Amino acid sequence: MLFSSDSATQDELKVAYRRLCMLYHPDKHRDPELKRQAEQLFNLVHEAYQVLREPQARAIYDIYGKRGLDVDGWEVVERKRTPAEIREEYERLQKDREERRLQQRTNPRGIISVGVDATDLFDQYDEDYEDMAGGGVPHVEINKMHISQSIEAPLTTKDTAILSGSLSTHNGNGGGTINLAFKRVTSASGWGEVEVGAGDTQGPLLGMKIFRNLTSRCFATAQCGLQFSSRGVRPGVSTMLARHLDKNTMGYLQWRWGIQSSMNSSIVRDTKSSHFTCAMQVGIPHTFMMMSYQYKFQDEDQTKIKGSIKSGFFGTVVEYGAERKISRHSVLGATVSVGVPQGITLKIKLNRASQTYFFPIHLTDQLLPSAVFYATVGPLVFYLAIQQLIIRPYVRSQKEEDLEKQRESSASNIAKKKQEAESAVLLMQESVRRIIETEESRMGLIILNAWYGKFVTDNSRKHERAKVIDVTVPLQCLVKDSKLILTEATKSGLPGFYDPCVGEEKSLKVLYQFRGVMHQVLSGDADPLRIPKQSHRIDADT
C-alpha cells in the first residue's frame, strides 16, 4: 500500500488520497513517459484507497495484509457484514485451509539421554593403578542410556492419535515400552485421553486422563491407570488442581496414590525476566522441599541463569547452571549438581527443535572442590571455544545464506518497487519546487539531504558497504505547514521509497533546516518521526 492504514481515520485517508491523486494525476504531465508513469502510480493509489475505504476489506488488510484479500472463499463473504464478523469469517476460511492440511501433520518429539560414569577421574586409587597396565589412564564409561520418541497423527479436528515408545538400558540390563493414546477435545474447556501400552519389563498398561477448565482461572486434571505384571494388577491414581493466583503466578496441588503415593503443593511465578518455583512434597518414598530461581536476560540469545536447592529424606542437592540459544532452533544448557550423598554431577542438555539430548556426567560420589571447579569452569571454557570456532561462523554463514535467498526471491518485486519509486520522484519534482518556495518564504522546514537504508557506523564493520538511497525529494514532498510526521510503520512503503537492503536493519537519516538553523536526526525504520524538534538541532560549536 502507498499509505499506512494502521491508525488513520477515514478523513485522514481521504486527505492523503486526494493529495496523492493530485501529485500523480496523468493530466498534469505532458511528457508521454511521465504521463505513463503517473498513470501507473495513480492506479496503485486508487487500488489502495478502494481497499482502505471499505471497513470490511480494511479489517482484513489491517490484520493480515494484502494476502488476506486473496484467501480462497473470500468472494462468498457478505460485503455488508461488520468488521468483527468479517474477521471471524476470515479466520473460519483460514481454519478450513488448515484442516485440509491436517492429515499431513505430525508433531515428533524425542529424548536421547546418555549417562556417563566419570568417577574414575577424581576417585581412583593412584597407588593401586600404578602396578596395572594402563592403570594411569582414568576409566570413563557409559553406564546407562534412554531413548524415547513420540509422534502425533491428527485424525479429525478434535481427535488425535499419539504413538510413543522408549528403550532404556542401565549397567547391561534394559527394556522397552510402546504406548498408543487417543486424545479427544470434548469442548472448548476440556479434553480426554485413553492410553494402552506394553513393555518387556512392566507388562501391559491401561490408563485414562481427563483435563477440564473449572473456571477462567482454575483447571484440574485426573489420571488413573492399571499396570499388569506377574505380581498382579497395580492401580494408580493422580489428580491435580491448578489456579491462577495473579497474572504471572500459578498454584498447584497434586495428590498421587499407588506405587509411590504423595501429596505435592507448589507455586510457580513466571515473568518476562524471571521464573521462580517453590514446592513441598510429603510422600513415600520421597519427602522434600524445593526452591528454584531462573533469571532471563533480555538479549537476542535468550540467556538464562538458574539455581535451585532441594532437601528431603534422600539428602540435599544444590544445582546451578545456565542455558543459551546457540542457533535459530538450538538451545544449549549446562547444570552442576552438588548433593549429599549423591556427589557431583555435570548435566549437559541440548534442545534442537523438538528433540532433546541429555548427558548426565557423574564425576564423583564425594564433595571434592576440584570436581566442583572443573564441572563449572570446564563447560564454560569449552562453550567459549566452540562459540568462537564453530557456532558463530556457522550462524553467520546461515544468516548470509538466508539473506541471499530472501534477496533472490524478492529481486523482481524490489526491482518493480524501485522503478515505481523512481517514477514517483520524477513526478514529485514540480510539487517539491513549490513546497520549497513556500517554506523558504516563511523560514520553514527545508529537507537538505535524506538517506534511507543501512548505515555503517561501527568501526569494526568498516569493510561493509553502506546501502542507502536518496529520499530527499520524497520527504520534502511530505512536508506540510513546516511539519513532517511519519507514523510507526516501515518507511519502505512511503511514496518514493523502496527497500535498498532486503532483510537488513534500516534507518532514515535526515539533515534539514528550520528557521535558518541546521538540524539532523537518525530514526529507525519502524520508529515514528516528527520534525522539526529542538533535540535535533546541531550545535554551532560542534
Disulfide bonds with the S-S distance in Angstrom:
none
